[in-house]
Amino acid sequence: MTFLSKSAITCGLILSCASAQQQSDFYTREEIPLPAGEVMELGSIALMPGHKVAVTTRRGDLWICSGAYESDLSKVTWQKFAEGLHEPFGMFWKDGWLYLTQRPEVTRLKDSDGDGRADLFETINSDWGINGNYHEYAFGSDPDKNGDIWAVLCLTGSFTAESPWRGWCVRITPDGQMIPTASGIRSPGGIGFNAEGDVFYTDNQGVWNGSSSLKWLKPGSFQGNPSGNVFYPDAPNMGPRPADPVDKSRILAERKRIPEFVPPAVILPHAKVGHSPTAIVADTTGGKFGPWDKQLYVGEQTKSEVQRVSLEKVNGIYQGAVFHFLSGFQAGIVPMRQADDGTLFVGGTNRGWASSGTKPFTFERVRWNGKTPFEILAMGAKKDGFELTFTEPVDPATAGSPESYSMDAWTYIYQAEYGSPEVDQATPKITSAEVLEGGRKVRLTIEGLVQGHVHHLSAGGVRSAAGGKLWHPEAWYTLNEIPD
């Protein structure tokens, strides 16, 4: 081989490597130093005035961090604000108070004498039950437009309802009333709002959950797990108890039987997308974290990742696509919080759960550097296919070829057994790909869409107008409804 040909090959490899997108090209992930000697298994994060950040630990401490926004993280300082709490999973700051959703109650606390420690603790509501079971978690939201806090209450052991209101979503009003709001919860990992103010939670794979998913907490709805439905007699505002689902059925079939049943908005296929979804954050920063305006970020405990979700509403039901997004976090993600400047704060804990991140606990932040990756920005359903929106113009030759894409589809057994294999497989055929709007969109015409199925799209053959590959070429769309 001549020197010239060797050089050409070497140059080609260098150019190939240089064109491959990686996370560090767009986002900077940094670990925020933690107080020495403390066990900081984070359960919730709240943003406070003066660029202070409050965090709670699963062992019941509440700390306030100063310097978490600064460029020099070596100057971060911590002050313990409270202790003796009961595993808070949900916290926010409002009008001088920190509000917490703990296992047994919603609480607020403040420092009334200015010494830097909480000295005033008030119980807002404690109308649900706990019995000491390790799995009776309670995840709480920020206040909604009415000031209500939404809480999702994990089943006892994630299987049964042995304490009042386990397996339910409840709202706590500002005056301390508890309103039963939705049933059918199994094992939540987080709760949050979309940009429009609707409430969602993440539920983990298990009984009556073939795979983990992002679910819409429509008031009055049944979310799919019947174990907690024994409490319907105590919830007259909810109407009669829904019919029990038929074991080993399908979600689409049971939706037709059970009017109250709201299907998962986005299924997160087990092992392909994640194992244990957690926090939900809506990007309302107006482009300060990239082009994902109003999309959702979903934490992932087992794989120590953040996934990205684009939602739409079809025939009154939420559905949409999930994409891989950020990875490399040093522990399993549980809480997340996004600041107005775009900074994404991420808390990690591995106690009781294994994760790809190997540290027992972490506090990290992620910032966008202003460079936009070539990605599928959104995926929307059409009556005969899907429309893809890209973050930059595509190459018409590759994006306009059906051979650049592939698709398969499946669903899950809706059953009382734990989880489910992928079943009822289908292979929808992509018959055409039309490039639209100056290369920003592609309309895929598809034969064989299947209502109720997850549709897995691979767009590995698509290139940008500049010749680049997609950072993440896959999407998983939950097709609850096919548009008219």
GUMAR-422861 format. One record per residue (C-alpha): x, y, z; residue in three letters. Coordinates in steps of 0.25 Angstrom, whole numbers, padded with zeros to 4 digits, always signed. Example, Ala and Ser with C-alpha at 12.3 -4.5 7.8 and 13.67 -1.06 7.14 Angstrom:
<atoms>
+0049-0018+0031ALA;+0055-0004+0029SER;
</atoms>
This chain:
<atoms>
+0000+0000+0000MET;+0006+0013-0004THR;+0008+0025+0006PHE;-0003+0033-0002LEU;-0014+0022+0000SER;-0010+0020+0014LYS;-0012+0035+0017SER;-0025+0035+0009ALA;-0030+0024+0018ILE;-0025+0031+0031THR;-0031+0044+0026CYS;-0045+0037+0023GLY;-0045+0031+0037LEU;-0042+0044+0043ILE;-0053+0051+0036LEU;-0063+0040+0039SER;-0060+0041+0054CYS;-0061+0056+0053ALA;-0074+0055+0047SER;-0080+0046+0058ALA;-0088+0053+0068GLN;-0086+0051+0082GLN;-0093+0057+0095GLN;-0081+0066+0099SER;-0082+0073+0085ASP;-0095+0079+0090PHE;-0097+0077+0105TYR;-0088+0078+0117THR;-0090+0069+0129ARG;-0084+0073+0142GLU;-0084+0067+0156GLU;-0087+0077+0167ILE;-0079+0074+0180PRO;-0086+0069+0191LEU;-0084+0071+0206PRO;-0073+0063+0211ALA;-0077+0050+0219GLY;-0092+0051+0216GLU;-0101+0041+0210VAL;-0108+0049+0199MET;-0117+0040+0192GLU;-0126+0050+0186LEU;-0141+0049+0185GLY;-0145+0063+0181SER;-0140+0077+0177ILE;-0146+0091+0178ALA;-0141+0104+0173LEU;-0140+0116+0183MET;-0138+0131+0182PRO;-0123+0136+0180GLY;-0119+0124+0172HIS;-0120+0114+0183LYS;-0124+0100+0181VAL;-0131+0091+0192ALA;-0130+0076+0192VAL;-0136+0065+0200THR;-0129+0052+0203THR;-0136+0038+0204ARG;-0131+0038+0219ARG;-0139+0050+0222GLY;-0129+0062+0222ASP;-0132+0075+0215LEU;-0120+0083+0210TRP;-0118+0096+0203ILE;-0107+0098+0193CYS;-0101+0111+0189SER;-0092+0112+0176GLY;-0099+0101+0168ALA;-0101+0111+0156TYR;-0087+0116+0156GLU;-0076+0113+0146SER;-0066+0109+0158ASP;-0073+0098+0165LEU;-0061+0096+0175SER;-0067+0108+0182LYS;-0081+0101+0185VAL;-0085+0101+0199THR;-0096+0094+0207TRP;-0105+0096+0219GLN;-0114+0086+0226LYS;-0128+0092+0227PHE;-0136+0081+0233ALA;-0135+0066+0237GLU;-0144+0055+0242GLY;-0153+0055+0229LEU;-0159+0043+0224HIS;-0153+0040+0210GLU;-0158+0053+0202PRO;-0161+0051+0187PHE;-0166+0064+0183GLY;-0162+0078+0187MET;-0164+0093+0183PHE;-0162+0107+0188TRP;-0174+0117+0190LYS;-0176+0129+0197ASP;-0164+0127+0207GLY;-0168+0112+0210TRP;-0162+0099+0205LEU;-0174+0089+0202TYR;-0171+0074+0203LEU;-0178+0062+0199THR;-0173+0051+0209GLN;-0178+0037+0210ARG;-0189+0040+0221PRO;-0193+0054+0217GLU;-0191+0068+0210VAL;-0183+0077+0219THR;-0178+0091+0218ARG;-0166+0097+0226LEU;-0159+0110+0228LYS;-0148+0117+0235ASP;-0156+0127+0243SER;-0144+0133+0252ASP;-0134+0135+0241GLY;-0123+0125+0247ASP;-0123+0117+0234GLY;-0130+0105+0240ARG;-0145+0101+0238ALA;-0152+0103+0251ASP;-0167+0103+0247LEU;-0173+0091+0241PHE;-0187+0090+0237GLU;-0195+0077+0233THR;-0204+0081+0221ILE;-0211+0068+0219ASN;-0208+0053+0224SER;-0221+0046+0220ASP;-0215+0034+0213TRP;-0208+0023+0220GLY;-0195+0016+0221ILE;-0191+0003+0229ASN;-0176+0003+0228GLY;-0175-0005+0215ASN;-0162-0001+0208TYR;-0170+0002+0195HIS;-0181+0011+0200GLU;-0174+0023+0193TYR;-0182+0036+0191ALA;-0178+0045+0179PHE;-0183+0060+0179GLY;-0184+0071+0169SER;-0182+0085+0169ASP;-0195+0093+0170PRO;-0205+0093+0158ASP;-0212+0106+0154LYS;-0222+0104+0165ASN;-0211+0103+0176GLY;-0213+0088+0177ASP;-0202+0078+0180ILE;-0204+0065+0172TRP;-0198+0052+0179ALA;-0197+0038+0173VAL;-0197+0027+0184LEU;-0190+0014+0181CYS;-0196+0001+0184LEU;-0192-0007+0197THR;-0180-0015+0192GLY;-0184-0010+0178SER;-0194-0021+0177PHE;-0206-0019+0188THR;-0213-0008+0194ALA;-0212-0010+0209GLU;-0212+0004+0214SER;-0223+0015+0210PRO;-0222+0021+0196TRP;-0210+0013+0192ARG;-0211+0011+0177GLY;-0217+0025+0175TRP;-0214+0039+0171CYS;-0220+0050+0180VAL;-0220+0065+0180ARG;-0217+0073+0193ILE;-0223+0087+0192THR;-0217+0099+0198PRO;-0227+0098+0210ASP;-0222+0084+0213GLY;-0234+0076+0207GLN;-0230+0063+0199MET;-0238+0060+0187ILE;-0237+0046+0180PRO;-0234+0049+0166THR;-0230+0036+0158ALA;-0228+0021+0161SER;-0220+0010+0155GLY;-0206+0014+0160ILE;-0196+0003+0162ARG;-0182+0008+0165SER;-0179+0022+0161PRO;-0165+0028+0159GLY;-0169+0043+0157GLY;-0180+0053+0154ILE;-0180+0066+0147GLY;-0187+0075+0137PHE;-0186+0077+0122ASN;-0185+0091+0117ALA;-0200+0092+0116GLU;-0202+0089+0130GLY;-0207+0074+0129ASP;-0202+0065+0139VAL;-0194+0052+0136PHE;-0187+0041+0144TYR;-0177+0030+0141THR;-0181+0016+0145ASP;-0172+0004+0145ASN;-0173-0009+0138GLN;-0180-0020+0147GLY;-0194-0026+0149VAL;-0204-0020+0139TRP;-0192-0012+0133ASN;-0186-0019+0121GLY;-0175-0009+0120SER;-0172+0004+0128SER;-0179+0016+0122SER;-0182+0031+0123LEU;-0197+0033+0127LYS;-0207+0044+0127TRP;-0214+0047+0140LEU;-0227+0051+0134LYS;-0236+0054+0146PRO;-0246+0043+0148GLY;-0238+0033+0141SER;-0234+0018+0143PHE;-0219+0016+0140GLN;-0219+0001+0138GLY;-0216-0006+0151ASN;-0229-0010+0159PRO;-0222-0013+0172SER;-0226+0000+0179GLY;-0240+0001+0173ASN;-0245-0004+0187VAL;-0245+0010+0191PHE;-0256+0015+0181TYR;-0267+0014+0192PRO;-0259+0025+0199ASP;-0258+0034+0187ALA;-0272+0038+0183PRO;-0267+0049+0174ASN;-0261+0038+0165MET;-0274+0031+0162GLY;-0275+0016+0162PRO;-0264+0006+0162ARG;-0259+0003+0148PRO;-0260-0011+0143ALA;-0248-0020+0146ASP;-0240-0023+0134PRO;-0239-0036+0127VAL;-0226-0044+0130ASP;-0217-0046+0118LYS;-0225-0036+0109SER;-0220-0024+0102ARG;-0220-0010+0106ILE;-0228-0006+0093LEU;-0239-0017+0096ALA;-0240-0012+0111GLU;-0241+0002+0107ARG;-0254-0001+0099LYS;-0259-0009+0111ARG;-0255+0001+0122ILE;-0259+0016+0119PRO;-0251+0021+0130GLU;-0238+0014+0125PHE;-0228+0024+0120VAL;-0217+0017+0112PRO;-0202+0020+0115PRO;-0198+0033+0107ALA;-0184+0027+0103VAL;-0180+0013+0106ILE;-0165+0013+0109LEU;-0161-0001+0103PRO;-0154-0009+0114HIS;-0139-0011+0112ALA;-0140-0003+0099LYS;-0142+0010+0105VAL;-0141+0008+0120GLY;-0145+0000+0132HIS;-0149+0009+0143SER;-0154+0023+0138PRO;-0155+0034+0149THR;-0155+0049+0148ALA;-0163+0058+0138ILE;-0159+0072+0134VAL;-0165+0080+0123ALA;-0156+0089+0116ASP;-0162+0103+0117THR;-0149+0111+0116THR;-0151+0116+0102GLY;-0140+0109+0095GLY;-0129+0111+0106LYS;-0127+0096+0106PHE;-0128+0093+0091GLY;-0139+0093+0081PRO;-0148+0084+0090TRP;-0158+0094+0094ASP;-0170+0089+0102LYS;-0165+0075+0101GLN;-0163+0066+0113LEU;-0150+0060+0119TYR;-0152+0047+0126VAL;-0142+0042+0136GLY;-0137+0027+0136GLU;-0132+0021+0149GLN;-0127+0007+0144THR;-0119+0013+0132LYS;-0115+0026+0138SER;-0121+0033+0126GLU;-0131+0044+0122VAL;-0140+0041+0110GLN;-0148+0052+0102ARG;-0163+0051+0099VAL;-0171+0059+0089SER;-0186+0058+0091LEU;-0199+0061+0083GLU;-0213+0059+0086LYS;-0222+0051+0076VAL;-0237+0049+0078ASN;-0235+0054+0092GLY;-0224+0044+0096ILE;-0210+0047+0098TYR;-0199+0039+0091GLN;-0186+0042+0085GLY;-0171+0037+0083ALA;-0160+0035+0092VAL;-0145+0037+0088PHE;-0132+0034+0094HIS;-0126+0047+0099PHE;-0115+0049+0110LEU;-0107+0038+0117SER;-0094+0036+0125GLY;-0100+0040+0139PHE;-0092+0035+0151GLN;-0104+0029+0158ALA;-0118+0025+0156GLY;-0127+0037+0153ILE;-0139+0040+0162VAL;-0141+0055+0163PRO;-0139+0066+0152MET;-0142+0081+0152ARG;-0139+0091+0141GLN;-0136+0105+0144ALA;-0140+0117+0135ASP;-0126+0118+0129ASP;-0128+0104+0124GLY;-0119+0097+0134THR;-0124+0083+0137LEU;-0121+0079+0151PHE;-0121+0063+0153VAL;-0121+0055+0166GLY;-0116+0041+0167GLY;-0118+0029+0177THR;-0115+0015+0175ASN;-0119+0010+0189ARG;-0128-0002+0187GLY;-0127-0001+0172TRP;-0116-0004+0162ALA;-0112+0005+0151SER;-0102+0007+0140SER;-0096+0019+0148GLY;-0087+0013+0158THR;-0087+0023+0169LYS;-0097+0022+0181PRO;-0102+0036+0180PHE;-0099+0049+0172THR;-0104+0063+0169PHE;-0101+0067+0155GLU;-0104+0078+0145ARG;-0105+0079+0130VAL;-0104+0091+0121ARG;-0106+0093+0106TRP;-0094+0099+0099ASN;-0103+0105+0088GLY;-0100+0095+0077LYS;-0112+0087+0072THR;-0110+0072+0069PRO;-0116+0067+0056PHE;-0128+0059+0062GLU;-0143+0055+0059ILE;-0149+0067+0067LEU;-0163+0061+0067ALA;-0172+0050+0061MET;-0187+0052+0059GLY;-0197+0042+0055ALA;-0205+0043+0042LYS;-0217+0035+0037LYS;-0207+0027+0027ASP;-0194+0029+0034GLY;-0185+0039+0041PHE;-0179+0052+0039GLU;-0165+0055+0044LEU;-0159+0068+0048THR;-0144+0070+0048PHE;-0135+0080+0055THR;-0128+0084+0042GLU;-0131+0082+0027PRO;-0129+0067+0022VAL;-0122+0062+0010ASP;-0134+0060+0000PRO;-0128+0048-0006ALA;-0126+0040+0006THR;-0138+0045+0014ALA;-0147+0044+0002GLY;-0144+0029+0000SER;-0153+0019+0007PRO;-0141+0010+0008GLU;-0135+0020+0018SER;-0145+0015+0029TYR;-0150+0003+0035SER;-0162+0000+0044MET;-0167-0011+0053ASP;-0179-0011+0063ALA;-0184-0019+0075TRP;-0192-0018+0088THR;-0192-0025+0101TYR;-0201-0034+0109ILE;-0210-0027+0119TYR;-0209-0036+0130GLN;-0208-0039+0145ALA;-0194-0045+0143GLU;-0182-0037+0144TYR;-0178-0030+0131GLY;-0180-0036+0118SER;-0173-0040+0105PRO;-0175-0032+0092GLU;-0186-0039+0085VAL;-0195-0037+0073ASP;-0183-0033+0065GLN;-0186-0026+0052ALA;-0177-0020+0041THR;-0183-0007+0035PRO;-0178-0004+0021LYS;-0173+0010+0018ILE;-0177+0012+0004THR;-0173+0027+0001SER;-0165+0038+0008ALA;-0168+0052+0004GLU;-0158+0063+0008VAL;-0166+0076+0012LEU;-0164+0090+0017GLU;-0150+0092+0011GLY;-0145+0079+0017GLY;-0149+0081+0031ARG;-0161+0071+0030LYS;-0163+0057+0024VAL;-0176+0051+0022ARG;-0176+0036+0023LEU;-0187+0028+0016THR;-0189+0015+0023ILE;-0197+0002+0020GLU;-0201-0006+0032GLY;-0202+0004+0044LEU;-0208-0003+0056VAL;-0216+0004+0067GLN;-0211+0001+0081GLY;-0197-0003+0077HIS;-0183+0003+0079VAL;-0178+0007+0066HIS;-0162+0006+0066HIS;-0156+0015+0055LEU;-0142+0014+0050SER;-0137+0025+0041ALA;-0122+0021+0040GLY;-0121+0024+0026GLY;-0125+0039+0027VAL;-0114+0049+0026ARG;-0115+0064+0028SER;-0113+0074+0016ALA;-0098+0075+0022ALA;-0096+0060+0021GLY;-0097+0057+0036GLY;-0104+0045+0042LYS;-0115+0046+0053LEU;-0110+0046+0067TRP;-0121+0037+0071HIS;-0127+0030+0059PRO;-0139+0023+0066GLU;-0152+0026+0072ALA;-0163+0019+0078TRP;-0178+0024+0076TYR;-0190+0019+0084THR;-0201+0019+0074LEU;-0213+0020+0084ASN;-0222+0027+0073GLU;-0220+0027+0058ILE;-0225+0041+0053PRO;-0237+0043+0045ASP;
</atoms>
